[in-house]
Amino acid sequence: MTDGTRILRTLAVPLIVALVFLFLVPKTCQKAIGTRKLRLPTAAASPPSDTGLHIESVSPDAPSSRPVSYPAGLDAQRVRYLIEIDPHFVEPYKILLPKPGGMVVDPAPADALVRAGWFESSGGGYTPARGAALHLGGMNETPVAWLVPAGKRKFERVTSTADLGNGKARVGFTWQWEPNEAGRAIKSSFDLHQGAAEFGGGGEHPWDLNSVSVDGEWR
């Protein structure tokens, strides 16, 4: 081995070591640092520091804000069923159209049926147009007027319950008119109404509906 070869080998070793530290070590360190950054939780990914229970406030006037608890043996399904079959509750909403020369009533609902083509104005009163019976099912005639069903009551939901004692309970509920074809010709939408019902029963006796109020009058 010549002197030149020995010199080259002697210089090659530190040169290779220098190249390793110059290129490979920084890249390895940079990769390690980047990996550590990925593992560290960011502010956006970190869980919220507030872990307390939050309850959204609801207006006290909202029906859902009032918990409803029923006496033993009474539930929402039975309340709804008994109210929906009550004769007072199922009474339809009727429009009174006086015959010519008959009584004086609010003309607005009757005029709406005239505009729909089902009635005609005549002599200060109203008479059915041809084919009106096809659209106005359940229309009745009295000596002085025509009675046209315009809708039926629709039970919405129970809003409150109260134990009156002695096997009696009172239930508050909401209801709304559900218009038929005649009702929709008069009004596009109807407001919610408040109703109340009193039940009797409990213990060994099933709960029954004693009376119901949908218009401020108990029946």
C-alpha positions, 0 to 999 in steps of 0.5 A: 500500500502506497503512502498516497493510498494510506493518506486517502483512507485516513482522510475518508473515515472522518469525511464519511463521519462528517457527512453522516452528521451533516445530512442524516442526523439533522433529518432524523432529529427533525422527523422525531420533533415532527412526530412529537408535535403530532402526538401533542394535543392541540388547543382545538383538539383538547377537551373543554375544561368546563365539564360541569352539567349544563341545563338549557333554560326554557320559558316557564310558559312552554308546556314542555317545561312543566313535568307531567306525572299521572296518578297510578292507573292513568296515563297520556294514552288513556287521557287522550282516548277518553277525551277524543271520544267525549261527545262534547269534544267531538262536536264539529265546528259549524258555520251558520248561514241564514236563509233569506229573511232569516236571522242576522249573523256574522257574514264573513264565514258565509261570504267565504263559502260564497266566494268558494262557489258553494253558496249564493247570496239571496234576499239577505240570506244564503242558499246552497249552490248546485253541487254544494252537498258534494263538498260540504258533507254533513250539511244540515238544514233548519227552518231558518238556516243552513249548518255547515260543518267546517272542522273537528277538534284535534287533541294535541297534548297533555300540559298539566295534571293535578291530583284532587284527592278522593279518586279525582284528577284534573288534566290540562291539555291543548287542542286545535280545530282541524278544518275540512274543505269548508273550514280551509275556505274560511281560514288557513290556520287555527290557534291552539286552545286550552282545555281541561278534563276531570277524571274519576277512578284509581285503586281498583277502579279504572279512570273514567272521564267525568267532564271536559271543558273546551270552551270555558264551559264544563260538560 
